Amino acid sequence: MEIEVQNPTADRKATHLEKHGDIRIDDYFWLNDKDNPEVINYLERENSYNDSVMGHTKDFQKSLFEEMKGRIKEDDASVPYKLNGYWYITRYEKGKDYPIYSRKKDTLEAKEEILFDCNEEAKGQAYFKMVGLNISPDNTLIAFGVDTLSRRKYTIRIKNLVTGEVYPEVIETTTGGSTWAGDSKTLFYTKKDEATLRSHKIFRHNLGTNASQDIEVYEEKDDTFNTFVYKTKSKEYIVIGSSSTLTSEYHILKANNPTGDFVIFQPRIRGLEYGIAHYSGDFYVLTNADEAKNFKLMKVSEENTLKENWTDVIPHRKDVLLEDVDIFKEYLVISERSDGLNKINIKKWDGTEDYYLPFDNETYTSYVSTNVDFDTKTLRYAYNSLTTPNSVIDFDMETKKKEVKKEQEVLGGKFDKSNYISERVWATAVDGTKIPISLVYKKGIEKDGTNPLLQYAYGSYGSTIDPYFSSVRLSLLDRGFIYAISHVRGGEYLGRSWYEEGKLFKKKNTFTDFVDCSRFLVNEGYTSTNHLYAMGGSAGGLLMGVIVNIAPELYNGVVAAVPFVDVVTTMLDDSIPLTTGEYDEWGNPNEKEYYDYMKSYSPYDNVVAQNYPNMLITTGLHDSQVQYWEPAKWVAKLRELKTDKNLLLLHTNMDAGHGGASGRFAALKEVAEEYAFLLDLEGIKN
C-alpha cells in the first residue's frame, strides 16, 4: 500500500552504550525523557501521522466499536457472592463506563447499599481505576485503592459504610490492595518503591491515624523479589509473602494479634516455590519441593512449619501440572492441567469422595471462580470455549448437581454458537516438538489458502493463554477471519517444563515455535502469507518484534501492543520498574553470557535493512511495565532502516499506561483501531 502522507522521523543522536567490552550505538536513546518537549513532539507527530494514514478507516472504526459494544449487555451485573452476612454485587448501568459496587444484607431481596459508583468517582479524570475493595470483619469499613494516572501507583483510602464518610487518611504509592486484621481497626498494606515501583515494604496502619505514623512490619531487601500481604481464607492468619520468578517465602501472624511479630514459615531457598493455605490447625503447601517440577500438595502443622516437617498429600505427577487448590470446610478442590486442558478435582476431607468435573471439549477453558465462603458445599466455577460464551456455575459438591447462575449474553441477535467451529491442531517445531494451536472460525470456511488468519500468542512467565470465548472477536470471525492461539513454549500449557523450555537460554524456542506454527497454518491451507497476521502484547510484543526480524516474509500485517522490544537496554537499567525481578525470566545481562544471548534476539538491536510487514504498534505514555520509549525507539529505527513501503504506524495513548484506556468501553476503541488496521489490509471496508 502506497503511503502519500510523509511519515515522521526522529532525529538521530548517537549514544554509546558499553558493556562487557561491547559497544552499542543507540541513535534514539534520547527518546527516554518524556519531560523533553522534543520527545512529546515526536510522539504527537506519530499520532498525527497514524490519524492521517488511517483516516479513511475512522468511520469503519466507529462502526466496529458500536458493533462490539452492541454485543455487550450494558445494564449487566455479576453473580452475587456472600461474605460475612452480605451479598456483594458488581453491576453496570446503560451508557456508563464504570462499575457500581453494592451489597445487600442477608438476602438478595434486601435494600441495595451502594459502596461506590465509580462513574461518579471517575468524573474529571482522564484515567480512573479502583482496586482492592476490602471489607472489615465487622462489615462497617471498606478500604480501597485508586489510580488516576495509569502508573500502577494506587492511593489507599478508607470509607465508613455506616456514615458514608471517607476518612481523611491517605496512603500513597501502594499496590492498592490491603488486609484487615481481626479487630477491624488495623490495616496491613504493601508500599511501592517510588522509582522502580517494586512492591518492597509492608506497613501496619491504625484506623484514625495519619499514614506518616504507620509502622513498617516488613521490608523485602532483595531487589529481585516483590512482597505482598493477605489473609487466609480461614480468617485466622495474616500472611506476608515474598516472591521472585523462582523462589517464595512467607511470614505468618495470627489475625487477632495484629501488633505481634510475624514468624517465618519456611526461609527462602533459591528455586523453592511454595504457596500456603490454612485449614483446621494445619497449613497446606502447594510447592515444587523435592524436584516436583509440576508441583505437589503437602501438609504441615501450624505449630512447626519448616520444610523438614512437610508431608505429601497429593504427590508429584509427571504429566499433571498442579495449578492451585481451594480449601473448604468439608472439601478440597484442586485445579490442575494435563495435556493442556483444565481439570477440576474435588476431594472430601474424610476420603469418601474423589471425582473430577466432566468436560468434553479440546478447546475449552474452565477455572474456579469466586469462593470466599469457607463453610459451604457450593463450588463456584466458570466455563467457556472458543465457541461458547462464559458461564458461571454453582456446583453442589455433595449432590453433584449444578446450577448455571449466569451465561454471558451476546446481544445483537446474530450470534449462534453452532455457526462456529473450534479445533486443536499440532504443528511440528524445528526441533521436533509438537506445538498445540487452538483455532476458531466460521462454519463453511475452506482450507484453500485464501482465508485471513490472525495468529496470537504470549509465551512468557509461564502464563498460559487458554482458548477462551470473546464476543469482540466475532467482528473478525464474521468477516471471514480464522483466529489462532499458538500455545508456544514459555507458557505452561503443557506443564512446567513447557515454561522452562521457553525462558533464559531457551527463550528463542518461543519465537521459533510461533514461526513454525505460522508455517504449519500456511502449509495446511488455513491461510497464506498474503493473508497471515500476527498479534501480541507486552512480552507477546517482544515475540512480534522478533518474528518480524527473523521471518518478515510470512506476515502481511502485525499488531504489537505495548511491546517489550529494547530488551538489553531495559534489563541493564535496574531503575526501571520490574527489571530486577525479571532476571530469572530473561537472565541478568550484567553477566556476559546473558548479555550476548539477549542481544542476539532483542528486536531493537536486530532491526536491519530489509522488508518488514505492515505494522501497527501501540503504547501508553504512562506505561510502567513497558516504558513508552521502547516502542517509540523501535519505530524510529524501523523507519530509518526498512526497505519497503508497507505501513508502519505508532499510536501512543497520551493518557494511559500498560493496560490502555480505562472505562468499560473505552478499551474497545483501541480494539476497533487494531481490527480496522487488519481488515483494511484485507480490503474489507465494512
Sequence and secondary structure as in RCSB ss.txt:
>XXXX:A:sequence
MEIEVQNPTADRKATHLEKHGDIRIDDYFWLNDKDNPEVINYLERENSYNDSVMGHTKDFQKSLFEEMKGRIKED
DASVPYKLNGYWYITRYEKGKDYPIYSRKKDTLEAKEEILFDCNEEAKGQAYFKMVGLNISPDNTLIAFGVDTLS
RRKYTIRIKNLVTGEVYPEVIETTTGGSTWAGDSKTLFYTKKDEATLRSHKIFRHNLGTNASQDIEVYEEKDDTF
NTFVYKTKSKEYIVIGSSSTLTSEYHILKANNPTGDFVIFQPRIRGLEYGIAHYSGDFYVLTNADEAKNFKLMKV
SEENTLKENWTDVIPHRKDVLLEDVDIFKEYLVISERSDGLNKINIKKWDGTEDYYLPFDNETYTSYVSTNVDFD
TKTLRYAYNSLTTPNSVIDFDMETKKKEVKKEQEVLGGKFDKSNYISERVWATAVDGTKIPISLVYKKGIEKDGT
NPLLQYAYGSYGSTIDPYFSSVRLSLLDRGFIYAISHVRGGEYLGRSWYEEGKLFKKKNTFTDFVDCSRFLVNEG
YTSTNHLYAMGGSAGGLLMGVIVNIAPELYNGVVAAVPFVDVVTTMLDDSIPLTTGEYDEWGNPNEKEYYDYMKS
YSPYDNVVAQNYPNMLITTGLHDSQVQYWEPAKWVAKLRELKTDKNLLLLHTNMDAGHGGASGRFAALKEVAEEY
AFLLDLEGIKN
>XXXX:A:secstr
    S         EEEEETTEEEEETTGGGS TTSHHHHHHHHHHHHHHHHHTGGGHHHHHHHHHHHHHTS SS
 B   EEETTEEEEEE  TT  S EEEEEESSTTS  EEEEEHHHHTTT SS EEEEEEE TTSSEEEEEEESSS
SS EEEEEEETTT  B S  EEEEEEEEEE TTSSEEEEEEE TTT  EEEEEEEETTS GGG EEEEE   TT 
EEEEEE TTSSEEEEEEE SS EEEEEEETT TTS  EESS   TT  EEEEEETTEEEEEE TTT TT EEEEE
ETT  SGGG EEEE   TT EEEEEEE SSEEEEEEEETTEEEEEEEETTSS EEE     SSEEEEE     SS
 SEEEEEEEESSS  EEEEEETTT  EEEEEE    SS   GGGEEEEEEEEE TTS EEEEEEEEETT   SS 
S EEEE    TT        TTTHHHHTTT EEEEE  TTS TT HHHHHTTSGGGTHHHHHHHHHHHHHHHHTT
S  TTSEEEEEETHHHHHHHHHHHH GGG SEEEEES    HHHHHH TTSTTTGGGHHHH  TTSHHHHHHHHH
H TGGG  SS   EEEEEEETT SSS THHHHHHHHHHHHH  S   EEEEEETT BTTB  STTHHHHHHHHHH
HHHHHHTT   
